[in-house]
Amino acid sequence: MHTLKAIIFDLDGTLIHSAPDLQAAANKMLAMYDRPPLDLSVVISFIGNGVEMLVERSLDATGGYDAPLKQSALEAFLTFYKENMTTLTRPYPGVVSALQTFSDTGIRLGICTNKPSGPAVEICDRLDLAKFFDVVSGTEAELPRKPDPTPLLNCIKQLGAAPDEVIYVGDSAVDYQTTVNAAVAFRLFTDGYLNEPLPAVGEKDRFDDWSAHGIPLTW
């Protein structure tokens, strides 16, 4: 039996529904190059591997790109997104009360996301979520990102826990593979941005309602 010492969460598609603001920034960026806009479902399918990959996929889906175009588009996307990171973005229903419940038990909480660190921290501040987290870990240039286990293991270390004392909660195959690589227990939020089946994740490790979050304190 393991006792849970910390819970670490993905951000986009797990704690927050951020796709509408990401879609708005992507479409504003595409309009600069006379590209057609993307539907929300398409943008959701591009989320999970970081902002750079979202921009690459958006450009690829609307006509392709070369290196200079990609760099220009990435800079434009980041500018547009920074202007409206929480215009439409909201925590999923039940998230705030679930985080309060976890916090009240004394469990340490963290975020490990492929979103850049600056926006991740700012969004948590704007949505009044930052108060729940001891660590908010996003990506930095030239450093490994999920599914490489390094960001998650570093987050665990900052929380003063060991891998077998932690559960990671995510919504994607990237999140799941990160936990496999880090040897960390996983819970799947199925109402997020999951874009492919995850048959290796059993029913007891899935949940679709934060008010019945299904994250045990021992396992």
C-alpha positions as CSV (number, residue, x, y, z in Angstrom):
1,M,0.0,0.0,0.0
2,H,1.3,3.4,-1.0
3,T,0.4,6.7,0.7
4,L,-0.3,9.6,-1.5
5,K,2.1,12.5,-0.8
6,A,1.5,14.7,-3.9
7,I,-0.7,15.0,-6.9
8,I,0.6,16.6,-10.1
9,F,-1.7,17.7,-12.9
10,D,-1.5,18.5,-16.5
11,L,-3.0,21.9,-17.3
12,D,-4.7,22.2,-20.7
13,G,-7.5,19.7,-21.1
14,T,-7.1,18.5,-17.5
15,L,-7.7,21.4,-15.1
16,I,-8.8,24.0,-17.6
17,H,-10.7,24.2,-20.9
18,S,-8.3,26.4,-22.8
19,A,-8.9,25.3,-26.4
20,P,-11.2,28.3,-27.3
21,D,-8.5,30.8,-26.5
22,L,-5.9,28.7,-28.3
23,Q,-8.2,28.4,-31.3
24,A,-8.7,32.2,-31.4
25,A,-4.9,32.9,-31.3
26,A,-4.2,30.2,-33.9
27,N,-6.9,31.6,-36.3
28,K,-5.7,35.2,-35.8
29,M,-2.2,34.0,-36.7
30,L,-3.4,32.1,-39.7
31,A,-5.3,35.1,-41.0
32,M,-2.0,37.0,-41.2
33,Y,-1.0,34.6,-44.0
34,D,-4.4,34.4,-45.7
35,R,-4.9,30.9,-44.3
36,P,-8.4,29.5,-43.6
37,P,-9.5,29.3,-39.9
38,L,-9.5,26.0,-38.0
39,D,-12.5,24.5,-36.2
40,L,-12.3,24.0,-32.5
41,S,-12.2,20.2,-32.8
42,V,-9.2,20.5,-35.1
43,V,-7.3,22.8,-32.7
44,I,-8.1,20.4,-29.8
45,S,-6.5,17.6,-31.8
46,F,-3.3,19.7,-32.1
47,I,-3.0,20.3,-28.3
48,G,-0.6,18.3,-26.0
49,N,2.9,18.6,-27.4
50,G,3.5,22.3,-26.7
51,V,2.8,25.6,-28.4
52,E,5.4,25.1,-31.1
53,M,3.9,21.9,-32.2
54,L,0.4,23.4,-32.2
55,V,1.6,26.2,-34.6
56,E,3.4,23.6,-36.8
57,R,0.3,21.5,-37.1
58,S,-1.9,24.6,-37.7
59,L,0.4,25.7,-40.6
60,D,0.7,22.2,-41.9
61,A,-3.1,21.8,-42.0
62,T,-3.5,25.0,-44.0
63,G,-0.8,24.8,-46.6
64,G,2.5,23.9,-45.1
65,Y,5.5,26.0,-43.9
66,D,9.2,26.6,-44.1
67,A,11.5,27.5,-41.2
68,P,11.2,31.3,-41.5
69,L,7.4,31.1,-41.8
70,K,7.2,28.8,-38.8
71,Q,9.3,31.2,-36.6
72,S,7.2,34.2,-37.7
73,A,4.0,32.4,-37.1
74,L,5.1,31.2,-33.7
75,E,6.0,34.7,-32.6
76,A,2.6,36.0,-33.8
77,F,0.7,33.2,-32.1
78,L,2.4,33.9,-28.8
79,T,1.7,37.6,-29.0
80,F,-2.0,37.0,-29.8
81,Y,-2.3,34.3,-27.1
82,K,-0.8,36.5,-24.4
83,E,-3.4,39.1,-25.2
84,N,-6.3,36.7,-24.5
85,M,-5.1,33.8,-22.4
86,T,-8.2,33.7,-20.1
87,T,-10.8,35.4,-22.3
88,L,-12.6,32.1,-22.8
89,T,-10.5,29.8,-20.7
90,R,-12.1,28.4,-17.5
91,P,-11.5,25.6,-15.0
92,Y,-13.6,22.5,-15.7
93,P,-16.6,22.2,-13.4
94,G,-15.7,20.8,-10.0
95,V,-11.9,21.5,-10.4
96,V,-11.7,24.2,-7.8
97,S,-13.6,22.3,-5.1
98,A,-11.5,19.2,-5.9
99,L,-8.3,21.1,-5.5
100,Q,-9.6,22.6,-2.3
101,T,-10.4,19.1,-1.0
102,F,-6.9,17.8,-1.9
103,S,-5.2,20.9,-0.3
104,D,-7.3,20.5,2.9
105,T,-5.9,16.9,3.3
106,G,-2.3,18.3,3.4
107,I,-1.4,16.7,0.0
108,R,1.0,18.8,-1.9
109,L,-0.1,19.8,-5.4
110,G,1.8,20.7,-8.6
111,I,1.4,21.3,-12.3
112,C,3.6,19.8,-15.0
113,T,2.6,21.0,-18.4
114,N,4.0,21.4,-21.9
115,K,2.7,25.0,-22.0
116,P,5.5,27.5,-21.6
117,S,6.2,28.4,-18.0
118,G,5.2,32.1,-18.2
119,P,1.7,31.6,-19.6
120,A,1.1,28.6,-17.3
121,V,1.9,30.6,-14.2
122,E,-0.1,33.7,-15.4
123,I,-3.2,31.7,-16.3
124,C,-3.2,30.0,-12.9
125,D,-2.9,33.5,-11.3
126,R,-5.7,34.9,-13.4
127,L,-8.0,32.0,-12.7
128,D,-7.2,32.1,-9.0
129,L,-5.8,28.6,-9.1
130,A,-2.2,29.4,-8.1
131,K,-3.0,29.4,-4.4
132,F,-3.4,25.6,-4.6
133,F,0.0,24.7,-6.1
134,D,3.4,24.5,-4.6
135,V,5.0,24.1,-8.0
136,V,3.9,25.2,-11.5
137,S,6.3,23.7,-14.0
138,G,6.0,24.6,-17.7
139,T,8.4,24.2,-20.6
140,E,11.5,26.2,-21.2
141,A,13.5,26.6,-24.5
142,E,15.9,23.7,-25.2
143,L,14.8,21.7,-22.2
144,P,13.0,18.3,-22.4
145,R,9.3,18.2,-22.5
146,K,6.7,15.5,-22.0
147,P,6.6,12.6,-22.7
148,D,10.3,12.8,-21.6
149,P,10.0,12.0,-17.9
150,T,12.5,14.7,-16.8
151,P,9.9,17.5,-16.3
152,L,7.7,15.3,-14.2
153,L,10.5,13.9,-12.2
154,N,11.9,17.4,-11.5
155,C,8.4,18.5,-10.4
156,I,8.2,15.5,-8.0
157,K,11.5,16.3,-6.6
158,Q,10.5,20.0,-6.0
159,L,7.4,18.7,-4.1
160,G,9.6,16.6,-1.8
161,A,8.1,13.3,-2.9
162,A,9.2,10.1,-4.5
163,P,7.7,8.7,-7.8
164,D,5.9,6.0,-5.9
165,E,4.2,8.7,-3.6
166,V,2.7,10.6,-6.5
167,I,-0.2,10.4,-8.9
168,Y,-0.1,12.3,-12.1
169,V,-3.5,13.4,-13.6
170,G,-3.7,14.1,-17.3
171,D,-5.9,13.9,-20.3
172,S,-3.8,12.6,-23.2
173,A,-1.5,9.9,-24.5
174,V,1.4,12.3,-24.0
175,D,0.5,12.5,-20.3
176,Y,0.1,8.7,-20.0
177,Q,3.4,8.0,-21.7
178,T,5.2,10.5,-19.5
179,T,4.0,8.5,-16.4
180,V,5.1,5.2,-18.0
181,N,8.6,6.7,-18.6
182,A,8.7,8.1,-15.1
183,A,7.2,5.0,-13.3
184,V,4.5,7.2,-11.8
185,A,0.8,6.2,-11.2
186,F,-1.7,7.8,-13.7
187,R,-5.3,8.9,-13.6
188,L,-7.0,9.9,-16.9
189,F,-9.5,12.8,-17.1
190,T,-11.6,11.5,-20.1
191,D,-13.5,14.7,-20.7
192,G,-10.4,16.7,-21.8
193,Y,-8.4,16.6,-25.1
194,L,-7.8,12.8,-25.5
195,N,-7.3,12.2,-29.2
196,E,-6.5,8.5,-29.2
197,P,-7.6,5.4,-27.3
198,L,-5.6,4.4,-24.2
199,P,-6.6,0.8,-23.7
200,A,-3.8,0.3,-21.1
201,V,-5.6,2.7,-18.7
202,G,-8.2,0.7,-16.8
203,E,-11.6,1.9,-15.8
204,K,-10.6,2.4,-12.2
205,D,-7.9,4.9,-13.4
206,R,-10.4,7.0,-15.5
207,F,-12.8,9.7,-14.5
208,D,-14.9,12.3,-16.3
209,D,-16.3,14.4,-13.5
210,W,-14.2,16.4,-11.1
211,S,-16.9,16.4,-8.5
212,A,-16.4,12.7,-8.3
213,H,-12.7,12.8,-9.1
214,G,-11.8,9.2,-8.4
215,I,-8.3,9.9,-7.1
216,P,-7.7,7.7,-4.0
217,L,-5.4,8.8,-1.1
218,T,-3.9,5.3,-1.0
219,W,-3.4,2.6,-3.7
